Amino acid sequence: MHITYDETLKLFRLTAGDMLYAMGITDGAYLAHIYFGKNLPDADLTELLRLDENPFTPSVNNRDKACFMDTLPFECPCFGLGDYREHAVEILDGAGMSTCDFRYVSHRIIPGKPGLPGLPATFGTEQQAMTLCILCRDEHADLELELRYSVFETLHTIVRSAIVRNTGRADCRLKRLLSATLTLDGDGYDMLTLNGSWARERHVERCRLHMGKQRIDSMRGESSHQHNPFFALAEQGADEDRGVCYGLNLIYSGNFMAQAEVDQHHTTRAQIGINPTDFTWLLPPGEAFAAPEAVLVWSEEGLGGMSRSFHDLYRQHLIRSKYRALPRPVLINNWEATYFDFNEEKLLSIAREAAKLGIEMLVMDDGWFGHRDKDNSSLGDWHVYEKKLPGGLKSLVDKVRALGLKFGIHIMRGMPRMAAHRHLPILGCGKGCHEVANPNSICAWNPDMYGLRCDMPEARAYYDSIFRMYAEWGVDFVKCDDIAREYPHCKREIEVISAACRACGRDIVLSLSPGPAPLEQAEHLKKYANMWRITDDFWDEWRLLKGMFERAEKWCVHAAPGHWPDADMLPVGALRQCYDPNGWTNFTQAEQRTMMTLWCMMRSPLMMGGELTKNDDFTLKLLTNRDVLAIEKTSACAHPLWTTEDESVWIAPRRDGKGLYVALFNLSEETRTVRVTGEMLEGTYSAASELWTGEKLHLADGVTATLGKHDAAVFWVE
């Protein structure tokens, strides 16, 4: 990772790993792009600008290429200088002049990665990143343009942004400021975009570049599901593993444009930034405007290499949440095993078995407070039910943690109705519960709570008080009920709960229930929660499991570290023990394999619901198959190839590039052969391992399995 400047050659070199980005300064003090690709030896790269070639102008001299603006590969092309290609910056000064002429003045190289005021931005320490800040100036308009280029150690990425400052004495209007312009020699590229519509986002479209402009954009006030603010230019023939690709992505969720333009000399100009249509920004003297960051990626390992560079950058240097690397939770919830019929020893016995199985957390569900032995009692009375938990909740938490497990609890959203009716005070804010409670926001299936008036700051004070209490108890996980499907009226309440959870002084995973959460709120849920239910209570019925395939297909694209669509508890083994000590799951063994395979492929949190102390050999093997459990940690971008009434096929590429996981499901009522060809898998694969049985297979053309009704097989295909 280096940034250097050769004063003699007027050449900038930015390197990271084996990637090089090079720029030069022409005699006219214009900043020009030279090269972006595989690192080249230290040499005079300015010849790549070809300023001494016979230009496409009537006169011939060494300066004509720079003077003839329509051929110069500008880093930030200005409007009105004779460059008739798409420009990146345009102004309107007090005299009505729209031409601008930014020329190089100076530069500085700083360690680390600075942020952008008011905008999301990548970050990096002095050891992780370096930034080149180039200052350009338009003397006539009295404006400064700062272009920033950041490189990150080992990542094949350039992060770019632009800031315009008004250093004059008169107002100026900014009409356009794109974030990045990239010039590539030649036009032998395909343009890839991610298009779609609601619930059908990000379908890949690949079209060959042609003369003129190819563009996607949004004028909806958001980046939208019609077009993602991303496009790639891939050399023709490039695939997932081979070929040179360039990717451009805007870190911005508003109106945008992304465009590739092939000019008369068959060079390609790629640009991305805020949509200039109807854009105007008043820039008074002394004020500045910053364009969003754009990320440029180079890959010689095809589209897969490009995707991995984007993913690595965003995971390591964009997502600031402490949960950004949080793996999918694997936990046990006592509800389906015990309902309200539990005590401390019963919970500890479940926890001891969970620890043996490698489960990470025990979540104590409803029934731990007041005198709650049934669902019409004590809701909202947050005093610990000491008959069940004689040492209090802190004592139970300490005992569970001593077993090596984390601990979670169940709560309902809002506050107890009795607290509002009695005008009880809210801790530390001077308001009473009756002033903050919203009597029009009541749970449809349990009326003991009121939602809150979340436009009032005292609502946050109430949630702060209870989450601080949970933090003092040592709670690691909070399942908040009666909220995940309650959009739109609970949208603000989710935000307030999330803020209180994150400010309580302890890392607490926030899970929202019950479902189905609305798919159109996926981005909101990802921002404010770590888990959210995508279904109502899931029980051991085949019709519910078969219906989960449709939900999994819609939600799987939203599963990632720190935010997980939750398909609910796994009803396996001994269930409903408070009704029948011999109660057992209604799922067949085949159906349990199907369920576990689907949950792992879609990367749902794994929450066991059974009484672990009564597990039989099959259930133990189902829950402890390390190869199947590893799918979540070793794969990415899982999705179905197809799902019909009778079968489904899912794939999940491995993150290390060593093949992919292929899951075959028989959804029919009879034995069925399910097959996926090598062409459908878009690759040539010679070997496979079935993860449930360990069987090794030699492949000729794809993967085939003959499955009993409702059964599944999952393969690691290499």
N, C-alpha and C positions, 0 to 999 in steps of 0.2 A: 504494500500500500504506500504509494508515493505520489506527490505532486511536485513537479519541477518546472522551472522556466529558464529557457536559454535566451539570454539577453541578445546575443549576436544574431541568432536565427529568429528571434521573436516567436518562440515555439513553446507552447504549454504541453506537458505530458502528464496524464493522470492514469495511474496504473493500480490494479488490485488483482491479486492472483496472476493469471496469465492474460488479463484484459488490458487494453490500452485505449484511451480516449485522447485525441490530439487536436489542438487548435493553434492557429497562427494569427498574427497581426499583420495586415497588408500595409503597403506604403501609405495608404490613405487613412490608416489607423482604424480600419474596420476589423472586427473579430470574425474570423472565418473558420469553418469546420474543416478538418483535414482527414480524420480517420477515427473509426470506432470498430474494434474487433480484437483479434488475437494479438498479443503483445509482439512488438517488433523491436529489433536491436536499436540502441541509441544511435541515431543517424539524423541527417537532415531530411525531415519528412515534408518540408515546405514545398518540395518539388511536386508533391501530390496535389497541390493547389493548381498546378499547370498555368501559372501566371505568365510564363514566357512562351506559351503556344500561340500560334496565329489565332487571334480571336475571331468571333463572328461579328465583326464590325468593319466598316469601310477602311479605317486606318489600321496600321499594324505597328505596335510597339509593346514593350514588356509590361506596360501598365494598363493596357486596354482591358485585360481580363478583369482587373479589379475595378476599373472605371465603368466597364459595362456591367451594371449591377444585375442584369437579368441572368448572369451566369455564375456570379460569385456565391459560394456556399455559406451564406451568412449564418452565424449562430443565433442572431436575433434580428431578422429582417424588418426594416422600417418602411412605413408607407410613404410613397411620394418621391422615392429616389431613383426611379427607373427600373426597379425590380418588379416585374409584372406578375410574379408568382404570389401566392398567398403570403401576406405579411403577418408579423407577430405583434407589432406595437403600432398604435395610431393614437394621435392626440387631436384636440381642438383647442387652440389657444384663444386669447381674448380678441385677437384680430381676425378670427375665423380661419386661421391657417391650420391645415391638418397634416402637413408634411413634418416629419421628424427625422433627425440625423444624429444618431448616437454613435460616438466614436470612442475608442479606447483611451483611457486616461492613466489608470494605474491598477494595481492588483495587490492582494495580500493572501497569504496562505496561512490558515489557522488550524491548530489541532482540534479534533472533536467535530461536532455537528451542531450548529446553532439552530434554534427553533424559529418559527414564524409567528408573529403576533396575531392572535385571533384565529389561527388556522391549525388543523391537525398537521403534524410534521414528524418525520423520522428523527431519531436521536442516536447519539453515540458518544462514548467517552473519548478522551484524547488518545487512548490506546486502540480504539476501535474504528475511528474515522478521521478523515482530513477533509478540509473544505477550502476551495479556491473561490475568492470573492473578487470579481472583476468589475471595476467601476468605469462606466462609459458616461459621456456627457453630450447633451445637445446644447451648444452655446446659444443658438438663436432663441430656443424655447426656455432656456434657463432651467433645464431638467437634468436630473441624474438617473441613470439606470444601473442598478447593481444586479449582476448575474452571478448566481451561486451554483457551484458544482461540488457535490460531496461524494467521496468514495469510501467504501467500507472494506475492511480487511477481508480478503479472500472472496468477496461477493462480486459477481460480474454485473454490477449495477452502477449507474450514475444517477444521483438524485439532483434535480435541477429546480430552481425557482428564480423569480425575477421580482425586483422591487423598484418602483419609480418614485422619486422624491421631487417635489417642487421646491427648488432653491431660489426661485425668483420672487417678484413682488406682486404678481398678478395671479388670479385664479386660472387654472387650466383644467380642461376636461379630458379624462382618459377614455378613449373610445374602444380600445382593445389592448389587452396584454396577455398573450399566450404564455404558457409556462415553459414550453420546450419546442425547439425546431431542430430536426436532424436531417442532414443531407447525405444521401447514399448514391454512390456511382452506380449507374445502370438501373434498369427497371424490371429485371427478371425475378420478381417477387410475387408471392400470393399475399393478399391481405386477409387476415383472420379477424373476425369480430364476434362478439358474444351478444346475441340478439334473442328476443322472445317477447313474452307478455306475462301478465300476472299468473303466478304458479307454474309458469313454463319458461323461466328465465334461463339465460346463458346457453343458448343453443349455438354451437359453433358454425359459422358460415365462412367458407373459404373461397375467395374469388381472385382470379389473376388480375394484377394491375394492368391498367390500360392508360393510354394517353389522356391527360386531363386529371380531374379530381374525383376521388372516391372518399365519401365522408359519412360518418355517423354523428348524431348529436342528440341533445335533449333540450327542449324549451319548456319543460314541465315544472321547473323549479326544483327538480331533483334529478339525479343521474338516471333513475327509472329502471324498470325491468325491461323496457323495450330495447335499450342499448346500454351496455356496461361501458364506463369511461376507460376503455382499454382497446388497443388493437395491436396486432403483431404483423410483421412483414417477414415471411419465411421464403427462403430461396425455393424455387420450384423443385419438387421432389423431396423436400425436407419432411420428416415424419416425427414421431414421438422421440426417437432415439438418435437420429442422425440429421445433419444439415445445419446450416447457419440460419438463425432466427434473431430478429430484433423485436422487443416488446416495449410498448409505451403505455403507462397507466397513470391516471390523474388521481391524486389523493384528495378527492373533493366529491361532495355528494349533491352539488347543485347543477345548474345548466352548464353544459360542456359541449365542445366540439372536438372531434378527432378525425384527422384527414391525412390522406396520402395523395400527393400530386406529382405526376410525371410530366416533365417539361419537354420542349422541342428538341433538347439534346439528350433525352432519355436518361436524365438523372431524376432521382426521387426525393422529394421533400416531404418529410413526415412531421406532423405538428399536433399538439394537444394542449388544451387549456379551457378557460372559461369561454362559453359561447358568446361571441361578440354581437350577435343579433340583439338589437335594442339595449345594448349595454352602454351605460355612461356613468362615469364616476367623477364627481367634482373633487378636484385636488387643490385646496387653498394653499397659499404660501406656507412652507414649513411642514406640510403634511406629506405622507407617503402612502402608497398602495402596494400590497404584496399579493402576487399571484400564487395560487396553490402550488404545492410541490408536484412535480412529475417525475416518475421513475422510468429510466431507460435501462433496458436489459439487453445484453448480447449473449448468445449461446451458440456453441458449435456442436452441442449435443441435442439438437432438435428442440421440439416444443416442450419435451419433458424437462430438459435442462433449463429452458427459459422459465417454466412454471416453478421449478425448485428454487431458482434465484429469487423470484418474487416472494415465494412462501417464506424462505429463510430470512429475507430482509424484513418482511412484515412481522414475522414472529419475534425476531430478535431486536428490531429497531423501530417499530411503529406502535405495537400494542403495549401500552404502559401498564395495563392491569396486572396486579400481582397474581391473577388467575390465568395469565396468558399461556403458561405451560402446564396448567392443571390437567392431569389425565382424566379420562372418563372415570367417575367414581364407581367403585365396586363395594357394595355395602349390603347389610342385612337390615330389613325393617320387620318389626315384630307383628305388624297389624294382621296379616293374613294367617299367622300362626296362632295369635292369642286374642285378637280383638281387645276388649277392655280387661280381660282376665289375665293379669300378670302381676308379679311383684318383683322385688329386687333380685331374688335368687333365680327366678325364672329367666329374667333378662340376662343375668350373669352366666347362666348355663348356656344360653344361646350365644353369648359373646365368646365364651370359651371354645365352642365348636367353630364359630366364625374365624377365630384366630388360627385354629388348626388348618383351615381351608385357605388361608391367605386373604380373607376378606378384610377390607381396610377400616370399616366403620360400622357401628351399631346405631341405627336410628330408632329411637323410642317414639312410637306413634301416639295417637290420641289416648287419653286416659291417665295422664300423670299428674293432674292438678285437681284442686277442689276435693269433691267426693265423687269423682266421675267413674261410675261403674256401668253407665248406660248413656246413650246419646242424647238424652233430654235433661242432663244434669250438669251443673257447674261450669258450663262453657264460659270462658273468660275469667274464671277465678284462678289466677296464676299462682296461688299458693300451692306448694307441693303436697300431694296426697301422701301423707306420712304413714298411713296404714300400709300402702304399697311400698313406699320408699322411706323406711323409718329413719335413715340417716340423712335424708334430704337429697336434693339433686346433685349437689357438689360431691357428696360422698359417693354416689353411684358413678358419676363421671370419673372420679379418681380411680375407682376400681376397674372400670372399663379401660381406661387409659393404661393402667398397670398391666393389662393383658396385651398391650400393643395396638389397641384399636382407638380410633377417634370416636366422637360421640355426637349424635344429632337429636333434635327434638321436633315435634309437630306443634304448630300454632295455627290459629285462625286469624285472618286479616281483621283489622279494626280493633275496637275496644268493647268490653262487656256492656250490654245495655244497662245493667244495674249500676255501673260506674257513672253513666250519664244521668240516670234517674236520681241518683243520690248526690249529684253535683260534686263528685269527688275531684280534688285538685290534680292537675297534671304536674309532675315533678319539674320544678325549676323554671316555670314560665308564667305563673300568675293567673292562668286561665283554668276554668273548670272543664271537666269532661263533657258536660252538657253543651258547652259552647262550640266544641270541636266535632262532636258526634254528628253524623249525617243519618237521621232516622229514615231517609228514603233509600239508603243503601244497606240492604239486609240480605243475608244469605238465603237463597231459595229453599235450601234443604235443612237449615238449622238457624232459627231466628234469634239466637241469644246474643248476637253481636251487631253492633252498628259499624258501618264504614265511617271514614273520617272525611271532614271537609278539608281536602288537601290543598286548597288555595290559601289556607291559613298556616302561618309558620308554626303554630302550636301543634299541628298534626305531626310535623317533623319532631317536635320536642317529645311528644308521646312515644313515637317509635324509637327515638334516641334512648328514652328511659328504659324500655323493655329490652332493647338490644344490648345496652350496657349491662343489664342484669344477666342476660344470656352469656355475655363475654366473661363476666365475673364467675359464672358457674363453670366455665371452661368448655362451652358448647362450640362445636366445629361445623355444625350443619343445621340449618333451619328450613324445615318444610312448611311453607306458608300455604294454607288451604283457602279455598273459596276465592281464587283470584286469577288463575291462569286463563280461564275462559271468559272472564268478566269484562272484556273490552266492549265498548270504549270507556265505560264510566269508571273503571278501576285503573285506567292507564296512568293517571297522575299518582295514584296510591302506590302502584308498583315502583315508580320513580322515587317516591319518598321512602318506602321501605328499603329499597336498594341503597339509597344514600345513608340511611341510618345504619344499615348492616356494614357498610364499608367504613363508617366513621367510628365504630364501636371500640376500636382498639384491639381487635382480634380478627384473624383471618377466618371468616365464616362463609361457607358455601350456601348460596341462596337458591332454594328450589321452590318452584311455583306449581300449585295443584288447584283443582283437578283440571283435566282437559275436556274437550280438545281446545288447546290454544289456537287462536286464528292465525292461519298461515301468513296473511298479509301483515301481521305484526312481528314477523320473524326478526327484522332488524332491531326493533324496539326491545324484544325479549333478549336478544344477544347482547345488547348494550347494558341492560339492567338486571339480568339474572344469569345464574350459572347453569340451571336446569329448568325445564318447563315441560309439563305434561302435554303430550300431543293426543291423548285419548282420555275418555272417562275411565273409571275404574276398570282395570283389565283383569278378567277372571279366566278360569280354566275351561273355556268353551271354544270349540274349533271355529265357530263362526266369527268370534272376536279375533282369533289369531289370523284367520284368512283375511279379514278386513284390515289387519295391520299392514299388509303389504302395500295397500294404496297409500296409507299415511306415511309409511317409511319412504316410499318413492318421493313424496312431496317434500319431506323434511330432511332427507339425508344430506342434501347439499349444505345445510346449516350446521352440521356437526363439526366442531373444531375445538382445540384446547381452550378451556375457559367457558364454553357455552355449548350445552348438549340438549338436543331434543330428547325427551324422556318418554319411552314407550311403556312405562310403569313397571311394577314389580313382576318378578318371575314366579308364577304360582306353581311351584314344583315341590315334590316331597309331601310331608305331613302338613295339612292345612286345616283351618277352622277347628282347632283343638278345643276351644271352649264349648263347642256344640257336640263334638264327637271325638273322644281320644284316639279313635282309629281313623279319623278323617284323612283322606289322601287326595292328591290331585286327580282330576278327571281326565287330564291329558294322557294319551298313550305315550309310550316311549318315543315313537316316531314323531309325534307332535311336539314333544319336549325338545328333540333334536332340531326340529324345524324352528321352534321359537328361539332357542339359544343361538342357532346359526344366524337367524335374521337379526337379532339384537346385536350380535357382534359385528356383522357386516355393516349395519346402518350406524354402528357406534353409539348405541343408546347406553346410558348408564345402566349398570347391572345391579339390580336391587333384589336380593333374594327375599321371598316372602314366606318361606316355610319354616317349620319347627326343626332347626338343624340337628337337634339332639336325637331325632328319630330318622335321620337319613338312611336310606338303603344304599347298597353298593352302586346301583345305576345312578342314583341322584348324586352321590359323591363324585363319580367319574364325570358326570355331566357338568358339574360345577367347578371341576378342577382340571379340565383338559387345557393344559398350558398353551398348546398350539392354537387352539380356537380362541382362547382369551387374548393371545398375542396379536390377533388381527387388528384390534383397535390401535395398538401402539406401533405397529409396523406398516400400516397402510394409510392411504389418503384417497379422497375423492371417490368413495364407494358409491355405486349407483346400480340400478337394474338395467340390464340390456332389454328385457321385456318382462311383462307379467300378463298372463292371460287367465281365463277362468280355471285352467287346468295345470299351469306350470309357471314358474318364474326363474329367471337367471340373473344373478347379480355378479358384478366384478368389483375388485378393489385393488388398484396397483400398489405394489410395495414401495415404500419410500426410498429404500436403498437401491431401487432399480432392478432387483433380482426377481423378476417375474411379477405375478399378480395372484390374488385369491379369486377363485371362481366358486360360487355357491349355486347348486342346482336344487330346485324345490319341486316336489310333486304335490300340487294342490287338489288333485282329482280324487275320486272315490275308488280308484282301482290302481293296480300296479302300472307304472308308466316309465318309459325310457325318455329321459331328458338329455338333449344334446346341444352343445354349442360348438361351432366350427372354428378352426383357426382364423378364417377370414373375419368372423364375427369378433374374435378377440384381437384382431388387428396385429397379429404377430405370429412368428413361428416358434412353437414350443415343443420340446421333446420329452419332458418328464413331468410327472405330477405326483403329489402325495396327498392322499385323502386323510384329513386331519382327525376325523372321529375314529377311524379304524387303523390308521397308520399304513394302509396299503400303498405300495409304490406302483406307479403305472408308467409305461412307455407310450408316448402319444404319437399318433400318425397325423391326425387332423382334428384338433380340438379335444374336447372332453365330453365323455358320455357316461351316464349312470342310469341303471335300472333301479327304480325306487318303489317301495311299497307306498300305499296311500298315505298322504299327509307327511311323508318322510323327506329328508334332505341329506345332501352330501356337500362337503366343502373341501376344495382342493387348493394346495399351493402349487401353482403351475410355473415351471421354469423353462 
